[in-house]
Amino acid sequence: MDRAAPPSPADTSNRRLLVSIHDVSPRSEAQVDRLAALIERHTGPARFAMLVIPDHWREAPIAGNAAFATRLRGWADTGIEMFLHGWCHRDETPARDGLAGFKGKHMTAGEGEFLNLPRAQALSRMREGKALLEDILGRPVTGFIAPAWLYGEGAHAAMRELGLPLAEDHMKVWRPTTGEVLARGPVVTWASRSRGRIASSLAFARLARTVLPLALPTLRLAVHPGDTTVPALMDSIEGTLARFVRSHAPSRYAALGAPG
C-alpha cells in the first residue's frame, strides 16, 4: 500500500484530523507500539493522543509499574496528548433497564464504567486517576474520555467539578466546564469482538472515507489494541488514515477552539 505523506498546513487550512489510541495500559503495550507505528507513517511523529487506563479491568495497575510509567512519560515528552480513560474500564454498576441498560448491553461489552456511576464515585475515580497520571507525566492530562464513550449524569457532574478541559463521545468533543461543543461528527472506529461487528465497522469506514472528508472540518479516528488481531481492520485503518490526511491536517485536541 502506498504511504501518504502528511499534508502541509497550506493544503488543509483549519481542517483537522484527531487520532487516538484507546485502552493504553501495561496489558496492551505491544499493541500500542504497533498502532503508534502505523499512525505515525501517515501523521508524522507524536501527532495523536493516547487514552490511558490506570488499572485495566483491575488486572494491570500502572501504580507501582515503574517501567510502564517511564514509557508513558516518554510518550508524553514527545508531544503525544494523554487523556485519562476511566479507572478500570469495567462497568461495575450495570443498569438493567431503560436507556442506560440498552447502552450498557449493546454499545459495549461490559465496559461502560462511567455510565451509571453516581457523582461521588465518578469524582473519586477521576480525581485519583488524574493525580496518578499527572504525577507520572509531569504535566496536566489533556482531558477525560469515558470508556466506550459512555457518560452518565454522575460523570458529567464530576468532570465539571474537577474542571477537566476536554471530553468526547461518539458524536462530539466539548468542554465539560462550559458545555461548549468544539467539534461535531461521528468518530470512525473499529470493533474486533465478533464477525458481525468487524463487518459493520469495515463498512462504516468505507463510507466514512468517501463522505466525511467532504462534510466535516474536524475528523476523528480512534483505534484499539484489539484491532491489531484482525488484518482486515489494520488494512482499513491504514486506508482511512491515508485518505483523511489528504484533506485534514493531523492535529491536537488541545488546538480545538484555538485561534488560527
N, C-alpha and C positions, 0 to 999 in steps of 0.2 A: 504494500500500500504506500502511495506517495505520502511524504511527510509535508505538511503545510507549515510554512514559515509564519511566525506570529505577525499580524498586520501592524503597520505603522500607525501612529495616532492620526495622521492625516487621512488614512483610509476609513477610520471609524468614528471620528468626531466624539460625541458623547454616548455612543452605543457601546454598552459594557457587557462583558461576559463574566459571570461569577461562577467559579468552580469550587467544589468542596469534596473532601473525603470524609465520610462519616465513620463512626464507630472506631475511632483511633484508641487503642489500648494495648497493653502488653500482649494480649492474646492475638492481636491482628498485625503485629509489627511487620512481618514478612509481606503480607498482602498490601499493607500501606506503602511499603517501599516500591512494590510493583506498580501500584496505581499512580504513585507520585512520578515515577519514571515515565509512564505513559502520558500523563498530563503535561509534564514539562517538555516533552517532544513537540507539543503544539503551542503551549502558552509561554514557554520560557521558564527559567527557574523561579520558584517561590511565588508564583502568581496564582495562588489558590489558597483555600482555607482548610484547616483540619478541625473536626469536631471530636472532642476528647471526652471519654467516659472515665470518671475517676475509679470506678470499681465494677467492671463489666460483669453483669449477672452475679455480682458478689463473689466472683471467682478470680478476678485479675486486678487486685488493688494496685494503684500507682504509688500510693503512700508506702514508703519503705523500699521501693524498687529504684535504687539509685541509677542503674543502667538505663532504664526507660526514661526516668526523669531527665537524664543527660541528653537523651535523644530528643525529647520534647523541647528542651531549652535550645538545642542546636537547630532544630527546625524553625523555631520562633526567631532565632538570631538571624536566619537567612531572609526573614521577611514574611514567612508563612503566617497568616492570621490564625488565631487559636480561639475557638468557641468552646464554652462549656456545653456538654451534650448530655444533660441529665446527671444522675449519680450512678445508678446501676443499670439503666436501660431495660429494666424489667417492670412490668405492671404488677405491683404488689397490692393494689386496691381495685381490682377489676369491677366494673359495673355490669350488672346482668341485664338491665332493661333500658329502654329509651335510646336516645341518640348516642349517648356515651357508650352504652353497651354495644350498639351496632358498630361504632367506630373501633372499639377495642377488639371486636371479633373479626371484622372484615378488612380493616385498614392496617393491621399489624399482627404479627404472630406473638401476642402477649408481651409487647414491648412498649406500650403506651404509658410509660412510667408516670408522666405528669398529667394524664387526662383526668384522673379522679382524685388526686391528692388534695386534701384541704390546705388552706393557705399556710398554716403553721408548719406542716410537714414539707410543703414545697419550698418555703422560705429557708428552713433548716438545711435541706439538701443543696439548694442553690448557694446559700452562704458558705457552707462547708466546701463545696466543690470549687467555688470561685476562689476562696482563700488558698486552697491546696494548689490549684493551677497557677495562680499569680505568684505564689511563693516559689514555685519551680521555674516559672518563665521569667521572673524578674520584671514583669510588665502587666498591665491590665489585660483581661480577656477581651476579645472583640465583642462578645455578646453571649447570648444563651439561645440554643436551639433545642427544643424538646425532642426526645426520642420519637421517631415516627412522625414528627411534625405535629404532634397532638398535644393541645393545651386545654386544661380546664380553668375554671374561674380562679381556683386557688393559685395556679401557676401564673396567670396574668397579674393577680394582686401581688404575688411575691416578686415578680420581675419589676413592677413599678416601685415597690418598696425598696428594693436593692439598687434601683437606678441603673439597671442594665441597659447599655446603649443601643443594642440591636437584637432583633429576633426575626425568625422567618417561619412560615408554614408552607403548605403546598402551593399557595397562590400569591403570597406577598412577602415583602421584607418591610419591617416597621420599627419605629422607636417605641419601646414599651412605656417610657415615661410620659409621652405625649399622645401616643396613638397615631402619629404621623406615618403615613404609608410612603415608603421610599421607592418601591418597585412593585409592579404587579405583573402577574402572568405565571403559568404553571412551571414548576421545576421539572426538568427532564431527569428521570432517574430510572433505574433498572431493578428488577426483582429476580432472585435466583432460587427461591424456595420451592417452586413447583413448575412443571412444564407449562401449565396454563399461564402462570404469571410471567414466565420467561417470554412466551409468545406474545402476550399483550404488551409487555414493556418494549420488545423489539418493534412491534407495530407502531406504538406511540412515538418511539424515537424516529422512525422513518417519516412519520407525518410531521414531527417537530422540525426535522431538518429542512423540510420544504416550506412550512408555514411560519414558524416562529421568527426566523430572522427578518422576515418582511413585515412582521406585525408589532414587534416589541423592541423598545430601546434598551431594555436590560434582559439578558438571557441568563438563566440559571441551570446549572448541570451538577448533579450530585451522584457520587459513586460510593459503593460499599465494598468491604472486604470480600463478601460472598460473590461479588461479580467476577472475581478472578478465577472462580471454579468453573465458569462456563465460557468456552472460547467464543461462542456467538455473541455473548454480551460484551466481551472485551473488544471484538471487532466493531460492534455497534457503537460503543463508547468512543473508539478511535475515529470512526467515520463521523460521528456527531461533533466531536471536538474539531476535526478538520474543517467541517462545514461552518461551524459557529465562529471560528477565529477569522474566517474570510470577511465577515461583516461586523464583528463586535470585538473590541479590544479586551483581552484579559485584564481584569481589574480587581480591586479590593472592595470588600463590603464597606469598609470604613469610608470609601470615596463616595458612596451614595449620599446625595444631598449636598455634597461639597461643590462650591462654585467652580466652573470651568471644566 
